[in-house]
Amino acid sequence: MTEKKLITSDGGPVIIDATTMTEKESALIALAERKSNPPEQIDNSSLYAGSPMFFYCKICEGTIVLPESFTCAVPKLCVECNFLKEMGWLD
């Protein structure tokens, strides 16, 4: 039995066969889900000393958590969006 999945598009909802979905399609669907449900942002200045620092992805607003002692540049993209960028799948 094949698994069906509902996807919304400009032309309205479309049912596709999820077993034939490519990795790109499933990654872009996951991106759309992350964009539609961003996490509540945390104010780092309200945290105790030594608490991890919270940063947010420039594309999906997903959380990037780093230790307070992190000394390199803060990543601008979360792991998932960075993968999409490296694969050339972002518009």
ChimeraX commands (.cxc) that place a marker at each C-alpha (Angstrom):
marker #1 position 0.00,0.00,0.00 radius 0.5
marker #1 position 1.40,3.40,-0.93 radius 0.5
marker #1 position 1.44,6.27,1.51 radius 0.5
marker #1 position -0.35,9.42,0.38 radius 0.5
marker #1 position 0.58,12.93,1.52 radius 0.5
marker #1 position -1.37,16.20,1.22 radius 0.5
marker #1 position 0.64,19.18,-0.04 radius 0.5
marker #1 position -0.71,22.69,-0.51 radius 0.5
marker #1 position 0.44,24.74,-3.46 radius 0.5
marker #1 position -0.62,27.85,-5.35 radius 0.5
marker #1 position -3.21,25.80,-7.21 radius 0.5
marker #1 position -4.68,24.37,-3.99 radius 0.5
marker #1 position -4.15,21.13,-2.09 radius 0.5
marker #1 position -2.60,18.23,-4.00 radius 0.5
marker #1 position -2.32,14.60,-2.94 radius 0.5
marker #1 position 0.94,12.93,-3.93 radius 0.5
marker #1 position 2.42,9.49,-3.57 radius 0.5
marker #1 position 4.83,9.94,-0.64 radius 0.5
marker #1 position 6.85,6.87,-1.59 radius 0.5
marker #1 position 8.04,8.59,-4.77 radius 0.5
marker #1 position 8.80,11.90,-3.04 radius 0.5
marker #1 position 12.37,12.99,-3.57 radius 0.5
marker #1 position 14.68,14.07,-0.78 radius 0.5
marker #1 position 14.46,17.63,-2.09 radius 0.5
marker #1 position 10.67,17.68,-1.98 radius 0.5
marker #1 position 10.54,16.30,1.56 radius 0.5
marker #1 position 13.24,18.76,2.72 radius 0.5
marker #1 position 11.32,21.70,1.24 radius 0.5
marker #1 position 8.10,20.51,2.89 radius 0.5
marker #1 position 9.93,20.33,6.24 radius 0.5
marker #1 position 11.24,23.88,5.63 radius 0.5
marker #1 position 7.71,25.15,4.99 radius 0.5
marker #1 position 6.55,23.50,8.22 radius 0.5
marker #1 position 9.40,25.10,10.20 radius 0.5
marker #1 position 8.60,28.53,8.70 radius 0.5
marker #1 position 4.92,28.22,9.55 radius 0.5
marker #1 position 5.61,27.29,13.18 radius 0.5
marker #1 position 8.61,29.33,14.45 radius 0.5
marker #1 position 9.65,28.84,18.08 radius 0.5
marker #1 position 9.12,31.54,20.70 radius 0.5
marker #1 position 12.25,33.68,20.76 radius 0.5
marker #1 position 14.24,33.89,23.98 radius 0.5
marker #1 position 15.86,37.10,25.20 radius 0.5
marker #1 position 19.46,36.14,26.02 radius 0.5
marker #1 position 19.85,39.11,28.37 radius 0.5
marker #1 position 17.20,37.64,30.69 radius 0.5
marker #1 position 19.13,34.38,31.19 radius 0.5
marker #1 position 21.52,33.54,34.03 radius 0.5
marker #1 position 25.28,33.77,33.51 radius 0.5
marker #1 position 26.57,30.55,31.99 radius 0.5
marker #1 position 23.28,29.76,30.26 radius 0.5
marker #1 position 23.43,28.73,26.62 radius 0.5
marker #1 position 22.85,31.50,24.09 radius 0.5
marker #1 position 19.94,31.33,21.66 radius 0.5
marker #1 position 20.22,32.55,18.08 radius 0.5
marker #1 position 17.80,32.16,15.19 radius 0.5
marker #1 position 18.10,30.94,11.62 radius 0.5
marker #1 position 17.78,33.70,8.99 radius 0.5
marker #1 position 15.59,31.50,6.78 radius 0.5
marker #1 position 13.23,29.48,8.99 radius 0.5
marker #1 position 13.73,31.24,12.36 radius 0.5
marker #1 position 14.66,27.90,13.91 radius 0.5
marker #1 position 16.66,27.92,17.14 radius 0.5
marker #1 position 20.46,27.71,17.12 radius 0.5
marker #1 position 21.72,27.02,20.66 radius 0.5
marker #1 position 25.36,27.67,21.50 radius 0.5
marker #1 position 27.25,27.62,24.80 radius 0.5
marker #1 position 27.93,31.03,26.34 radius 0.5
marker #1 position 31.66,30.42,25.86 radius 0.5
marker #1 position 31.27,30.05,22.07 radius 0.5
marker #1 position 33.96,32.29,20.55 radius 0.5
marker #1 position 33.61,31.83,16.77 radius 0.5
marker #1 position 31.12,33.59,14.51 radius 0.5
marker #1 position 27.50,32.68,15.14 radius 0.5
marker #1 position 26.04,30.57,12.31 radius 0.5
marker #1 position 23.35,32.40,10.33 radius 0.5
marker #1 position 21.55,29.19,9.30 radius 0.5
marker #1 position 20.36,26.17,11.23 radius 0.5
marker #1 position 21.70,22.74,10.25 radius 0.5
marker #1 position 18.67,21.92,8.09 radius 0.5
marker #1 position 18.68,25.23,6.17 radius 0.5
marker #1 position 22.47,25.07,5.76 radius 0.5
marker #1 position 22.04,21.65,4.11 radius 0.5
marker #1 position 19.39,23.07,1.75 radius 0.5
marker #1 position 21.72,25.94,0.83 radius 0.5
marker #1 position 24.68,23.62,0.19 radius 0.5
marker #1 position 22.52,21.43,-2.05 radius 0.5
marker #1 position 21.34,24.51,-4.00 radius 0.5
marker #1 position 17.68,23.85,-3.14 radius 0.5
marker #1 position 16.85,27.28,-1.74 radius 0.5
marker #1 position 15.25,29.82,-4.07 radius 0.5
marker link #1:1,2 radius 0.2
marker link #1:2,3 radius 0.2
marker link #1:3,4 radius 0.2
marker link #1:4,5 radius 0.2
marker link #1:5,6 radius 0.2
marker link #1:6,7 radius 0.2
marker link #1:7,8 radius 0.2
marker link #1:8,9 radius 0.2
marker link #1:9,10 radius 0.2
marker link #1:10,11 radius 0.2
marker link #1:11,12 radius 0.2
marker link #1:12,13 radius 0.2
marker link #1:13,14 radius 0.2
marker link #1:14,15 radius 0.2
marker link #1:15,16 radius 0.2
marker link #1:16,17 radius 0.2
marker link #1:17,18 radius 0.2
marker link #1:18,19 radius 0.2
marker link #1:19,20 radius 0.2
marker link #1:20,21 radius 0.2
marker link #1:21,22 radius 0.2
marker link #1:22,23 radius 0.2
marker link #1:23,24 radius 0.2
marker link #1:24,25 radius 0.2
marker link #1:25,26 radius 0.2
marker link #1:26,27 radius 0.2
marker link #1:27,28 radius 0.2
marker link #1:28,29 radius 0.2
marker link #1:29,30 radius 0.2
marker link #1:30,31 radius 0.2
marker link #1:31,32 radius 0.2
marker link #1:32,33 radius 0.2
marker link #1:33,34 radius 0.2
marker link #1:34,35 radius 0.2
marker link #1:35,36 radius 0.2
marker link #1:36,37 radius 0.2
marker link #1:37,38 radius 0.2
marker link #1:38,39 radius 0.2
marker link #1:39,40 radius 0.2
marker link #1:40,41 radius 0.2
marker link #1:41,42 radius 0.2
marker link #1:42,43 radius 0.2
marker link #1:43,44 radius 0.2
marker link #1:44,45 radius 0.2
marker link #1:45,46 radius 0.2
marker link #1:46,47 radius 0.2
marker link #1:47,48 radius 0.2
marker link #1:48,49 radius 0.2
marker link #1:49,50 radius 0.2
marker link #1:50,51 radius 0.2
marker link #1:51,52 radius 0.2
marker link #1:52,53 radius 0.2
marker link #1:53,54 radius 0.2
marker link #1:54,55 radius 0.2
marker link #1:55,56 radius 0.2
marker link #1:56,57 radius 0.2
marker link #1:57,58 radius 0.2
marker link #1:58,59 radius 0.2
marker link #1:59,60 radius 0.2
marker link #1:60,61 radius 0.2
marker link #1:61,62 radius 0.2
marker link #1:62,63 radius 0.2
marker link #1:63,64 radius 0.2
marker link #1:64,65 radius 0.2
marker link #1:65,66 radius 0.2
marker link #1:66,67 radius 0.2
marker link #1:67,68 radius 0.2
marker link #1:68,69 radius 0.2
marker link #1:69,70 radius 0.2
marker link #1:70,71 radius 0.2
marker link #1:71,72 radius 0.2
marker link #1:72,73 radius 0.2
marker link #1:73,74 radius 0.2
marker link #1:74,75 radius 0.2
marker link #1:75,76 radius 0.2
marker link #1:76,77 radius 0.2
marker link #1:77,78 radius 0.2
marker link #1:78,79 radius 0.2
marker link #1:79,80 radius 0.2
marker link #1:80,81 radius 0.2
marker link #1:81,82 radius 0.2
marker link #1:82,83 radius 0.2
marker link #1:83,84 radius 0.2
marker link #1:84,85 radius 0.2
marker link #1:85,86 radius 0.2
marker link #1:86,87 radius 0.2
marker link #1:87,88 radius 0.2
marker link #1:88,89 radius 0.2
marker link #1:89,90 radius 0.2
marker link #1:90,91 radius 0.2
view
